[in-house]
Amino acid sequence: MRLKNELHRLIDPLMAWRNGREWRSKLADLPDGEYRVPFDVPYIPQFASPERINDYIHHGYDGTHDPNWAVFGSPDPQDYAFWSHRVCALAVIKMAIEAHQPNNATPTLWQLTQEGLAERGYVVRDAQGRWIDEGWYFAAQVKLAAQYGLQLNGYSYASPLGICYHLWQGHLVAATVTPELGEQKPQSRRYGGHSVLLHGFLWRGGRPTAYLLHNPSGRYPELQAHAWLPARKFHQAYAYRFAVFITEE
């Protein structure tokens, strides 16, 4: 796995640069400025108590003791404690649903978890019963989004200019990043494994200089909701995969 990640770390930027020519062309004349999607985007943390996220990640906080566990929607705190660490992608989908359907009843994270599991979107153990704990598979995310009227289009080996282009077009973007994007310290050598929702960017001199995003597991308040991150920090964490939410007609 480490070798695979290192290969992706080397190959993905090269492939993305080549595949990004169309987006570079479309953004060539974009004026300097701040660009955001033209609607409100609520923040949904994957943990019931966002002020405790740092404790969850770094101090082994036991989610069964979280007084807000029921917000997740699960029937008991044990289910919440297990799945809250594993639903960043579903929190991103929930944010997109609520942004596009502000006046409708929206699913809880537990409901999305159950619907995703029904689509075989997450595998805890393989056929031999061995612990593998991997997911959420993108195909299941596409089906989940479609259940709530959203088309989810995925891009691999994708330049961050593609993120800017789709945000400029008014579409929310889910990006794959390293979990350490939510830290104040420099990025580690991990690659991928986490999802964040982008809804704006700053453009200066023909390139993005900062991104506006919601991070379901940002360790600090300023790195959770409506977090402005310098482009360099985001690019260091970016795994060259993103998906675009489009409202189905």
Backbone bond lengths (Angstrom), bond angles and torsions (degrees), N, CA, C in turn:
res aa  C-N    CA-C-N  psi(-1)  N-CA   C-N-CA  omega(-1)  CA-C   N-CA-C  phi
1 M - - - 1.460 - - 1.525 111.22 -
2 R 1.344 116.22 -41.17 1.463 118.91 179.77 1.529 110.88 -64.02
3 L 1.349 116.31 -41.20 1.464 119.66 178.13 1.525 110.59 -63.81
4 K 1.337 116.37 -41.77 1.462 120.56 179.13 1.522 110.62 -60.73
5 N 1.337 116.37 -43.39 1.461 119.83 179.51 1.520 111.58 -64.36
6 E 1.330 116.38 -39.69 1.459 119.52 179.60 1.524 111.09 -65.49
7 L 1.333 116.91 -38.59 1.458 120.02 177.23 1.524 110.70 -64.10
8 H 1.338 116.08 -43.43 1.466 119.34 177.77 1.528 110.61 -62.54
9 R 1.326 116.27 -38.54 1.459 119.73 -178.76 1.532 111.05 -61.67
10 L 1.319 116.63 -31.40 1.459 120.81 179.84 1.524 112.63 -86.56
11 I 1.335 116.18 -42.22 1.461 120.80 -172.64 1.519 112.28 -80.43
12 D 1.321 117.27 -40.28 1.468 120.72 -172.66 1.534 113.22 -57.70
13 P 1.342 119.91 -46.18 1.467 118.64 179.55 1.530 113.02 -61.92
14 L 1.332 116.60 -36.17 1.459 119.75 179.30 1.523 111.20 -66.87
15 M 1.333 115.62 -45.64 1.460 119.83 177.90 1.523 110.89 -64.27
16 A 1.330 116.45 -38.63 1.463 120.40 -178.72 1.525 111.13 -66.11
17 W 1.328 116.36 -38.81 1.468 119.42 179.12 1.520 110.12 -61.95
18 R 1.330 115.99 -43.20 1.459 119.78 179.98 1.532 110.93 -67.27
19 N 1.338 116.44 -41.43 1.459 120.14 -177.59 1.526 112.79 -76.70
20 G 1.322 117.19 -11.79 1.458 120.48 -175.54 1.513 115.07 -89.85
21 R 1.318 117.86 5.47 1.463 119.97 -176.26 1.526 112.56 -60.49
22 E 1.321 116.48 -40.15 1.469 119.62 -178.87 1.525 110.20 -64.30
23 W 1.332 117.37 -42.96 1.465 119.93 -179.69 1.524 111.12 -68.29
24 R 1.329 116.46 -37.79 1.468 118.86 176.53 1.525 110.95 -59.44
25 S 1.320 115.23 -40.58 1.461 119.85 179.78 1.525 111.13 -65.71
26 K 1.325 117.00 -42.94 1.463 120.76 -177.38 1.525 112.34 -69.18
27 L 1.323 116.95 -25.80 1.462 120.98 -178.16 1.534 112.28 -98.16
28 A 1.303 116.92 1.93 1.470 120.73 -171.75 1.527 112.61 -57.95
29 D 1.320 118.00 -36.10 1.466 121.17 -176.14 1.526 112.82 -105.83
30 L 1.323 116.90 16.30 1.468 119.64 -179.03 1.534 109.98 -67.94
31 P 1.327 118.26 124.12 1.467 119.88 -179.84 1.533 111.85 -66.94
32 D 1.317 116.60 152.76 1.455 120.80 173.74 1.526 109.39 -58.54
33 G 1.326 115.64 143.39 1.458 118.52 177.74 1.507 112.61 158.88
34 E 1.322 114.08 -177.88 1.464 122.17 177.65 1.518 108.32 -103.29
35 Y 1.335 116.29 130.40 1.449 121.70 -177.91 1.528 109.41 -123.49
36 R 1.339 115.70 132.49 1.458 121.82 178.02 1.522 109.49 -136.26
37 V 1.338 115.86 156.32 1.461 118.72 173.69 1.530 108.17 -64.95
38 P 1.330 118.44 149.40 1.467 121.17 -171.17 1.527 114.61 -85.94
39 F 1.329 118.00 40.31 1.460 121.49 177.15 1.526 108.06 -158.86
40 D 1.327 115.25 161.85 1.459 120.36 -179.95 1.520 110.38 -73.89
41 V 1.328 115.08 143.14 1.461 120.91 -179.60 1.530 108.11 -124.98
42 P 1.323 118.64 109.00 1.463 120.57 -178.97 1.524 111.16 -71.30
43 Y 1.314 115.52 154.47 1.464 120.45 177.25 1.524 109.58 -98.12
44 I 1.318 116.41 129.60 1.461 123.00 176.41 1.522 108.68 -124.57
45 P 1.333 118.86 110.61 1.462 119.58 175.24 1.520 110.13 -77.79
46 Q 1.322 116.52 154.91 1.456 118.50 177.33 1.524 111.77 -78.70
47 F 1.322 116.88 -17.59 1.458 121.97 176.46 1.524 109.50 -103.83
48 A 1.329 116.87 146.10 1.461 121.61 -173.85 1.524 112.69 -66.20
49 S 1.325 117.25 -27.13 1.468 121.47 -179.66 1.523 108.53 -121.94
50 P 1.348 118.24 93.51 1.467 119.85 -175.90 1.517 113.71 -60.33
51 E 1.327 117.71 -27.17 1.467 120.03 178.92 1.535 111.99 -68.80
52 R 1.332 116.65 -12.23 1.464 121.02 179.71 1.531 113.24 -103.66
53 I 1.337 117.45 4.29 1.464 119.04 -174.24 1.530 111.56 -58.55
54 N 1.309 117.35 -41.46 1.463 119.60 178.24 1.531 110.84 -59.10
55 D 1.323 116.82 -39.08 1.466 120.51 178.04 1.527 110.92 -68.01
56 Y 1.338 116.33 -39.80 1.466 119.68 177.02 1.536 110.42 -58.48
57 I 1.323 116.45 -47.25 1.461 120.83 -171.96 1.526 111.99 -78.00
58 H 1.318 117.26 -41.33 1.470 119.89 -169.88 1.521 115.40 -107.26
59 H 1.331 116.96 -16.31 1.466 118.44 -174.92 1.523 113.00 -125.80
60 G 1.331 116.59 14.55 1.458 120.68 174.41 1.513 114.67 62.05
61 Y 1.332 116.30 33.61 1.462 118.94 -179.71 1.522 110.10 -57.81
62 D 1.316 116.24 132.36 1.457 123.31 -177.72 1.530 109.43 -83.64
63 G 1.319 116.21 111.87 1.452 120.52 -177.04 1.513 114.18 -62.24
64 T 1.326 118.17 -21.53 1.464 119.44 178.07 1.525 111.19 -66.57
65 H 1.329 117.07 -15.32 1.461 121.67 178.20 1.527 112.74 -97.09
66 D 1.326 116.97 -1.27 1.458 120.28 -178.74 1.530 108.40 -70.84
67 P 1.323 118.05 119.47 1.467 119.19 -177.85 1.523 113.92 -65.44
68 N 1.335 116.54 -15.44 1.462 120.24 -178.35 1.524 113.31 -102.68
69 W 1.323 117.84 14.33 1.461 121.06 -172.05 1.536 112.37 -55.27
70 A 1.342 118.10 -32.11 1.460 120.68 -175.56 1.523 112.51 -65.79
71 V 1.349 117.92 -19.38 1.461 120.90 177.52 1.524 110.71 -58.69
72 F 1.321 116.33 -30.60 1.460 121.96 -179.60 1.528 111.00 -63.28
73 G 1.350 115.63 -28.80 1.458 120.31 178.87 1.511 114.96 97.69
74 S 1.319 118.35 -2.21 1.459 121.78 -178.17 1.531 110.43 -75.12
75 P 1.334 117.64 159.04 1.460 120.43 -177.55 1.525 114.08 -75.48
76 D 1.319 117.58 -18.43 1.462 119.94 -179.83 1.528 109.30 -151.98
77 P 1.331 118.02 161.07 1.465 120.94 -177.10 1.524 113.61 -68.59
78 Q 1.341 117.54 -23.14 1.468 119.20 178.95 1.531 111.10 -66.21
79 D 1.334 116.53 -44.30 1.467 119.49 177.12 1.524 110.39 -62.90
80 Y 1.320 116.32 -42.39 1.460 119.44 177.60 1.522 111.36 -59.51
81 A 1.336 117.40 -47.61 1.457 121.36 -176.40 1.523 111.66 -60.67
82 F 1.332 117.56 -35.09 1.464 120.84 179.66 1.526 111.17 -73.57
83 W 1.340 117.26 -50.78 1.458 120.25 -170.15 1.519 114.00 -83.24
84 S 1.308 118.70 -21.52 1.472 119.04 -178.14 1.520 112.02 -61.70
85 H 1.315 118.02 -27.90 1.463 121.37 177.47 1.535 112.02 -76.42
86 R 1.333 117.44 -8.09 1.457 120.33 -168.19 1.530 113.50 -124.41
87 V 1.317 118.41 17.43 1.469 118.97 -171.97 1.523 113.61 -123.03
88 C 1.328 118.47 28.24 1.463 118.48 179.14 1.526 111.02 -58.24
89 A 1.338 117.12 -43.40 1.462 120.41 -179.12 1.526 111.11 -64.19
90 L 1.330 116.99 -35.79 1.454 120.12 -179.94 1.525 111.18 -74.05
91 A 1.335 117.28 -34.03 1.465 120.17 174.61 1.525 110.29 -62.53
92 V 1.327 116.66 -38.40 1.466 120.83 176.92 1.525 110.38 -64.00
93 I 1.319 117.12 -44.20 1.464 120.42 177.90 1.527 110.65 -62.69
94 K 1.318 117.12 -42.47 1.460 120.66 179.28 1.527 111.08 -62.02
95 M 1.324 117.14 -40.86 1.465 119.63 176.91 1.526 111.12 -61.07
96 A 1.334 116.29 -41.87 1.464 120.03 179.46 1.524 110.85 -65.22
97 I 1.324 116.63 -41.17 1.466 120.19 178.50 1.526 110.40 -60.83
98 E 1.323 116.59 -47.92 1.465 120.25 -177.38 1.531 111.36 -67.89
99 A 1.322 117.08 -32.64 1.465 119.56 177.73 1.521 111.59 -66.23
100 H 1.332 116.47 -38.80 1.459 120.29 -176.96 1.526 113.24 -88.88
101 Q 1.336 116.56 -17.03 1.464 120.03 -178.45 1.532 109.53 -130.83
102 P 1.331 117.82 60.87 1.465 120.68 -172.60 1.521 114.36 -64.58
103 N 1.320 118.09 -20.36 1.460 120.49 -176.69 1.518 113.41 -104.10
104 N 1.322 116.98 5.85 1.464 120.79 -178.22 1.518 111.01 -107.76
105 A 1.315 115.87 155.32 1.460 120.44 172.11 1.524 108.32 -67.21
106 T 1.316 116.96 132.40 1.461 120.80 -176.23 1.520 110.18 -117.00
107 P 1.326 117.55 156.43 1.465 120.39 -176.20 1.519 111.86 -71.91
108 T 1.323 115.55 152.05 1.457 120.58 171.24 1.526 108.95 -77.38
109 L 1.307 116.06 166.40 1.466 119.21 176.12 1.525 110.51 -63.59
110 W 1.314 117.35 -33.56 1.467 119.54 177.21 1.528 110.87 -65.51
111 Q 1.341 116.99 -41.89 1.453 119.99 177.62 1.523 110.79 -62.12
112 L 1.319 117.90 -43.93 1.464 120.24 177.08 1.523 111.26 -63.14
113 T 1.317 116.78 -36.79 1.466 120.47 177.56 1.519 110.59 -61.15
114 Q 1.333 116.37 -47.42 1.461 120.23 -179.59 1.521 111.56 -64.86
115 E 1.329 116.92 -40.46 1.461 119.79 178.98 1.525 110.71 -67.59
116 G 1.331 116.72 -37.30 1.455 119.92 177.39 1.521 112.44 -67.60
117 L 1.320 116.61 -38.65 1.469 120.12 177.49 1.525 110.67 -66.22
118 A 1.329 117.15 -34.20 1.464 120.41 177.52 1.523 111.19 -64.47
119 E 1.341 116.30 -24.48 1.472 121.52 176.97 1.534 111.38 -92.85
120 R 1.326 116.04 10.43 1.478 122.23 -177.85 1.531 110.88 57.47
121 G 1.322 114.20 40.00 1.454 119.76 -175.97 1.503 115.10 -81.99
122 Y 1.328 118.07 -14.74 1.465 121.26 -179.60 1.515 107.62 -140.05
123 V 1.323 116.47 133.63 1.460 121.63 -179.40 1.521 108.79 -119.54
124 V 1.321 115.67 118.57 1.466 120.81 178.66 1.521 110.50 -86.80
125 R 1.338 116.28 -40.98 1.466 121.47 179.03 1.522 109.77 -131.12
126 D 1.338 115.86 148.40 1.459 119.78 179.18 1.526 110.47 -82.34
127 A 1.327 117.00 -176.01 1.462 122.02 -175.93 1.526 112.58 -61.69
128 Q 1.330 116.60 -24.90 1.464 121.53 178.44 1.525 112.90 -90.09
129 G 1.332 116.02 3.07 1.454 119.75 178.83 1.510 114.52 84.22
130 R 1.327 117.11 7.76 1.459 120.58 179.57 1.521 110.83 -80.51
131 W 1.322 115.79 140.56 1.457 121.81 -178.48 1.529 109.56 -70.32
132 I 1.347 116.81 119.89 1.461 119.75 177.46 1.528 111.37 -122.77
133 D 1.330 117.48 -33.64 1.471 122.38 171.59 1.524 111.63 51.05
134 E 1.349 117.24 63.56 1.457 120.17 -179.43 1.528 111.88 -132.38
135 G 1.278 117.09 148.95 1.459 125.95 -176.62 1.509 106.75 144.93
136 W 1.295 122.27 -174.88 1.442 127.03 -3.36 1.525 109.18 -80.44
137 Y 1.336 116.00 130.99 1.449 119.38 -179.52 1.527 110.05 -69.03
138 F 1.311 114.63 143.28 1.462 119.23 -173.66 1.525 111.83 -63.43
139 A 1.317 118.36 -36.39 1.465 120.79 -179.64 1.525 110.85 -58.92
140 A 1.320 116.82 -38.28 1.464 120.26 178.58 1.525 110.72 -70.16
141 Q 1.336 116.99 -36.28 1.464 119.75 177.11 1.531 110.90 -62.98
142 V 1.317 116.20 -39.97 1.469 120.63 178.01 1.525 110.29 -60.71
143 K 1.339 116.63 -44.26 1.465 120.38 -179.45 1.525 111.28 -67.12
144 L 1.331 116.42 -38.83 1.459 119.72 178.02 1.525 111.02 -62.16
145 A 1.313 115.87 -48.30 1.464 119.44 179.70 1.524 110.66 -59.39
146 A 1.333 116.86 -41.34 1.463 120.84 -178.14 1.526 111.59 -63.58
147 Q 1.315 116.78 -31.83 1.470 119.87 178.50 1.530 111.40 -62.13
148 Y 1.331 115.73 -22.35 1.463 120.05 -178.27 1.530 111.88 -115.76
149 G 1.336 115.20 26.61 1.453 120.58 171.09 1.505 115.93 78.22
150 L 1.329 117.22 19.63 1.463 120.55 -179.64 1.520 110.71 -118.72
151 Q 1.301 115.53 131.96 1.458 121.24 172.86 1.521 108.14 -90.48
152 L 1.316 117.23 132.19 1.461 122.14 -178.02 1.521 108.32 -117.98
153 N 1.333 116.24 111.11 1.468 122.18 -178.41 1.525 109.89 -104.63
154 G 1.321 116.65 124.86 1.458 121.12 -176.70 1.514 113.40 -99.58
155 Y 1.348 116.00 148.94 1.465 123.25 177.96 1.524 108.78 -133.82
156 S 1.314 115.64 130.98 1.467 121.78 176.17 1.522 109.91 -112.63
157 Y 1.342 116.19 161.02 1.473 121.44 -174.47 1.528 108.58 47.71
158 A 1.315 115.62 47.95 1.461 121.65 -167.32 1.517 111.67 -106.21
159 S 1.311 116.01 123.97 1.455 122.40 176.16 1.527 110.01 -62.13
160 P 1.341 117.89 143.92 1.467 119.00 173.75 1.522 112.80 -61.69
161 L 1.337 117.56 -16.96 1.467 119.30 173.86 1.525 110.70 -61.96
162 G 1.326 116.78 -29.20 1.463 120.02 175.86 1.517 111.56 -65.10
163 I 1.332 116.13 -36.29 1.464 120.23 175.26 1.526 109.62 -60.76
164 C 1.334 115.72 -48.07 1.466 120.23 179.85 1.522 111.12 -60.15
165 Y 1.315 116.51 -43.12 1.459 119.60 -178.51 1.526 111.31 -60.13
166 H 1.325 116.72 -47.02 1.461 119.37 -176.93 1.524 111.95 -71.02
167 L 1.320 117.86 -35.18 1.464 119.75 173.96 1.534 110.06 -63.09
168 W 1.304 116.10 -42.35 1.469 121.58 177.80 1.529 110.43 -59.39
169 Q 1.334 116.20 -34.69 1.458 121.08 178.20 1.532 113.01 -78.97
170 G 1.345 116.23 -2.41 1.460 120.37 175.82 1.507 115.79 92.69
171 H 1.335 116.60 19.52 1.463 120.49 -177.95 1.533 111.27 -109.57
172 L 1.319 116.16 138.18 1.459 120.81 172.82 1.523 109.53 -69.34
173 V 1.341 115.34 147.48 1.458 120.83 -177.27 1.529 109.82 -129.66
174 A 1.324 116.49 127.26 1.459 122.82 171.47 1.521 108.16 -95.91
175 A 1.321 117.36 124.83 1.467 120.97 -178.10 1.522 110.23 -116.74
176 T 1.327 115.20 142.91 1.458 121.42 174.89 1.519 109.15 -88.13
177 V 1.323 116.16 127.54 1.463 122.12 -176.08 1.524 109.13 -140.91
178 T 1.309 115.91 172.31 1.455 119.57 170.74 1.522 108.65 -77.97
179 P 1.338 118.68 144.46 1.470 120.66 -178.84 1.521 113.40 -57.31
180 E 1.330 117.43 -25.71 1.459 120.47 -177.58 1.527 113.70 -68.70
181 L 1.331 116.97 -1.97 1.459 118.67 173.10 1.531 110.72 -59.16
182 G 1.321 116.29 -25.00 1.453 120.79 179.38 1.508 114.78 -84.50
183 E 1.339 117.36 5.39 1.462 122.32 -179.73 1.527 110.58 -99.95
184 Q 1.307 115.65 157.12 1.463 120.27 173.33 1.521 111.34 -82.73
185 K 1.330 117.09 -23.90 1.463 121.22 -178.21 1.532 110.54 -78.37
186 P 1.330 118.18 166.99 1.474 121.23 178.60 1.520 112.07 -60.14
187 Q 1.336 115.35 160.36 1.455 121.17 -178.46 1.525 111.68 -68.04
188 S 1.340 115.05 149.88 1.464 120.75 176.00 1.524 108.90 -88.53
189 R 1.316 116.63 -168.80 1.455 121.54 179.15 1.530 111.76 -93.05
190 R 1.327 118.13 9.12 1.456 120.19 175.77 1.525 109.32 -69.33
191 Y 1.343 115.23 162.21 1.466 119.47 -176.62 1.522 108.89 -141.11
192 G 1.323 116.43 115.88 1.453 120.42 179.67 1.516 112.58 73.71
193 G 1.334 115.05 -166.21 1.452 120.43 176.14 1.518 115.63 98.87
194 H 1.337 117.86 0.34 1.454 119.84 -177.37 1.526 108.73 -147.19
195 S 1.337 115.60 156.33 1.462 121.08 -179.00 1.518 110.27 -127.81
196 V 1.332 116.47 137.24 1.464 122.68 175.70 1.527 108.34 -130.17
197 L 1.333 115.77 160.61 1.458 121.07 -179.06 1.518 109.75 -111.79
198 L 1.332 116.48 119.89 1.463 121.63 178.99 1.517 110.28 -97.14
199 H 1.356 115.14 139.85 1.461 118.42 178.17 1.530 112.93 -139.37
200 G 1.327 117.23 15.25 1.444 119.83 174.98 1.516 112.06 -175.39
201 F 1.352 116.30 169.26 1.467 120.93 177.59 1.518 109.82 -160.23
202 L 1.320 115.93 159.91 1.458 123.35 172.31 1.515 108.67 -105.88
203 W 1.319 115.78 137.92 1.470 121.68 -176.96 1.526 108.62 -123.60
204 R 1.325 116.37 122.93 1.458 121.49 179.93 1.532 109.34 -140.48
205 G 1.311 116.76 129.51 1.448 120.66 174.65 1.508 114.73 59.61
206 G 1.308 117.69 34.97 1.454 121.32 176.79 1.507 115.58 80.85
207 R 1.332 117.27 19.56 1.470 119.55 179.03 1.530 109.37 -155.81
208 P 1.350 116.65 158.22 1.460 119.32 176.35 1.531 110.09 -74.85
209 T 1.313 116.29 138.43 1.470 120.56 177.83 1.525 112.43 -113.40
210 A 1.337 117.35 -14.96 1.462 120.96 177.31 1.524 108.47 -161.74
211 Y 1.335 115.19 157.79 1.463 121.48 179.18 1.524 109.05 -127.37
212 L 1.329 115.50 143.79 1.461 122.50 176.78 1.526 108.18 -104.85
213 L 1.314 116.81 124.74 1.459 119.00 -174.10 1.520 112.36 -148.75
214 H 1.329 113.88 163.65 1.464 123.91 168.36 1.526 107.23 -107.95
215 N 1.313 117.17 126.07 1.462 121.96 177.79 1.525 108.78 -111.68
216 P 1.344 118.73 113.20 1.465 120.81 -176.86 1.525 114.44 -60.27
217 S 1.346 117.19 -20.09 1.466 119.10 -179.82 1.528 112.09 -131.12
218 G 1.335 117.08 33.69 1.458 119.13 174.08 1.522 110.26 -57.81
219 R 1.328 116.74 132.24 1.469 119.87 -173.17 1.518 113.25 -74.71
220 Y 1.330 116.74 -19.59 1.460 121.74 -176.25 1.525 108.34 -131.63
221 P 1.336 118.52 151.52 1.469 120.59 -176.03 1.525 113.78 -52.88
222 E 1.326 117.01 -39.64 1.463 119.64 -177.87 1.526 112.63 -71.85
223 L 1.333 117.59 -9.47 1.461 121.60 178.61 1.526 111.74 -112.42
224 Q 1.318 116.64 17.32 1.461 121.72 -179.85 1.526 110.69 -107.30
225 A 1.315 117.46 -85.38 1.465 121.57 -176.03 1.520 111.25 -91.92
226 H 1.335 115.91 136.67 1.465 121.99 176.87 1.532 111.22 50.54
227 A 1.304 115.86 46.15 1.465 121.43 -177.83 1.527 110.47 -85.01
228 W 1.337 115.94 123.30 1.463 120.76 172.73 1.524 108.11 -91.14
229 L 1.337 115.80 117.79 1.466 120.52 -179.69 1.522 109.89 -114.53
230 P 1.332 117.27 135.49 1.465 119.39 174.83 1.527 110.42 -57.11
231 A 1.317 116.42 144.02 1.459 120.56 -178.01 1.528 111.51 -56.34
232 R 1.330 117.08 -38.70 1.472 118.76 -178.21 1.519 111.27 -60.71
233 K 1.333 117.09 -42.63 1.456 119.79 -179.91 1.522 110.99 -65.78
234 F 1.328 116.27 -43.00 1.461 118.70 179.50 1.520 111.00 -64.15
235 H 1.323 117.25 -44.81 1.462 120.25 -177.89 1.526 111.51 -63.51
236 Q 1.328 118.15 -33.94 1.460 120.80 177.47 1.524 111.50 -63.54
237 A 1.343 116.40 -31.58 1.462 121.01 -177.24 1.525 113.30 -93.40
238 Y 1.318 117.10 -15.73 1.463 122.20 -172.65 1.520 111.71 -71.50
239 A 1.342 116.70 135.02 1.466 122.08 -178.25 1.525 112.65 -104.02
240 Y 1.320 117.52 19.55 1.467 124.19 172.46 1.529 113.31 60.51
241 R 1.328 114.77 35.09 1.462 121.72 171.41 1.527 108.04 -138.35
242 F 1.325 115.25 135.14 1.461 118.54 173.20 1.520 109.44 -147.67
243 A 1.330 114.86 166.27 1.463 121.63 177.78 1.519 108.59 -136.99
244 V 1.318 115.39 146.32 1.459 122.32 -174.97 1.518 110.04 -113.62
245 F 1.336 115.97 131.09 1.460 121.84 176.17 1.532 109.36 -90.32
246 I 1.337 115.26 124.78 1.457 121.12 178.89 1.519 108.29 -126.67
247 T 1.310 116.60 133.95 1.464 120.32 179.11 1.505 109.52 -71.53
248 E 1.331 115.75 127.59 1.453 119.83 178.46 1.523 109.49 -76.68
249 E 1.308 115.60 136.17 1.471 120.86 179.95 1.527 110.59 -79.84
